[in-house]
Amino acid sequence: MSPMNINNWIECEPDNFLVISGPCGAETRDQVLKTADQLAKTGKIRVFRSGVWKPRTRPGGFEGAGTEALEWLKEVKEKTGLKIIVEVATSNHVEQCLESGIDMVWIGARTTSNPFSVQEIASALKGIDIPVFVKNPLNPDLNLWIGAIERIYAAGIRKIAAVHRGFFPVEKTRFRNIPKWEIAIELKSKFHELPIICDPSHMAGDTALIEELAQKALDLNMNGLMIESHFDPANALCDAKQQVTPAQLESILNRLEHRVETIDDKHFQDVLNEIRGQIDCIDFEILELLSQRSRLSHKIGIEKFNRNIAVLQLERWEKMQTNRLELAKKLGLSDSFVKNILQLVHKESIALQTDIMKQL
């Protein structure tokens, strides 16, 4: 899969970075036009977004103004020169957007989670030269995200971007949706040319966290941001807590630090290569130690089998966690980082010993 470089299909200046913004939902003509006008005046927005059809978990909530709102968005395009992007969830949505001259479409997280829906949209887009943005699915399933992108690509679309908006949390966190940046990084490592846009609004669920997440996206060399903005967020009909005013958005964008991927500085590259060499050596040592640990786990598994002892020794595992985490703290390591490593190592040890029980 070779999607087109984003700089070849949309202007991403300044700073080679695309900013998409607009209200969560198109509520009224006045709301849409006022918000768009204020966003256009910042000079930082290239694409105006708005939800025309809003999927709600339960009926009764605001579900967007529907087809009527497409006329308001056409006005926005004519008056501000901004390109327009709309969420689509069905082939009918696609057809109406194309008839209304909508420039781009995005597939929402709920839709990405359903391959049947994605295929319906892909079929409706076949042969159409229009950019398509694909949000990650609700659950952290990389293959499901890739599958949705591949379906759009198979329809002949080459102007494709992924949108990282976080994943539904199993447990309550300070974010509405857990970022799990590692999944977006893995997606980028598989498809180097695929643009990735970050949606900090849906990750955050709270305007106070948007700047932090937006900066993280820039630090990870993502290609842009999709941020919800409303001229009067306090009275928004949906997702009021995560929408900033155009003035607030401009302030956030002005404070963000843009990073470069690399620089032509021989001394810097030499220093970096030396440090990376040290990291490589440590990584090899870690792998060798893990191999030694696995062999010892294998020996323990045999001893347990010979004496008919259960694989899981809960008391031992709890003591291990406690003393390892105490040492980690003294060494200045993150508690959650070390805990994750210990759990992975213990899981592998249990798997090795369970296999021994089956084989012997």
Phi, psi and omega in degrees: 000126182230081178293157182285141176302133186301329180291348178269352181229358173202145179288125182246021178279154359279168175063021176056042189219126183270133175239122177249132181208160180155175184288155176307310181227145174283111186262308179218163177299316181299316180297315181296312183291321179296315180296315181298318180298315181292323178292318181298324182291342177289335182074009184248353185256133178256331185227134178260125181251150172194143179275115178273318175242115185253115177286123180251147180298318179232149180292156177109338178278172180290122184248024180087161182278351177078204187307324180305324183294337179298328177293323178294321181290327174298321177296318179303314181299316181292320186275330185249338184082000178288145173283158186241135175232139185225146175282137176236145180229351180219167177295327178297319177301316181300312182300317181293322178294317180296319178296331183268001178076024177295135188283323185215162175226156172232150178257123184285167183301319181295321181288319178303329182289349183241101182304328178297316180293318180298318180296322178299317179293316180301317180296322180291334182269353186304127179084002181257130180268083183220136178294140180232127178253132184243114178284153178294154178292168182300320181262152183286067181248098183299319181296325178294320178295312179298319180300319179295317179296319181295324178296320178292319179298319181295339178279000178098001179281129178245343177269082185238140173224145174267147177239117180268110183239011179086172187235151182302127183279135175287321178244157181291131176230180179285349178260149175295317177229132184292128182300313184044061183304330184299333180287319177295322178296318179295322177299315180295324181291333179277327183227088188299325184275351183288118177292142176236123179255140178260138176249084182290341179297311181283332173296313187286305188073005185206126184300334182294340184257355187296315183298318179302314182289322179297319179294321177300320179297320177293320180298330180269011174064036175285164190268356180172182181229145170241109186237131181283135181219142184218138182293341179216072187302327183301333182250017178294148182275350176207145176049045182300324186290342184249008180256130178260160173284160176304323179294319178295321179298316180300319179296317179300312182297325179292331182274342183294140178264118179274134181256157173251152184288323179200168176225154181272076183223107186299318180298316179300314181297322179296315179297316181298316181295324178295315179294319179297325177298319177296320178297317179303315180299317180296318179299318178296320178296319179300315181296320178296318179293322177295322177296317177298319181296320180297321179295323178291322176298323178298317178298317179299320180300319179294316179300318179295319180297315183298333182249010178056046180259142179298147181294309183281122175246090190300317181299316178298317181297318180294320177295319178302311181301314184299308184287328177293321180289328176296317178294318180302319180297317179296329181274358178079023180267150179295131180301313182293324179298310182293321180299318179297318179296314180300318181295320178294316180296317180294321178300318179294321179297316178299318180297318179299314184289327177294320178298322179298318179300326181283323188279324186277000000 
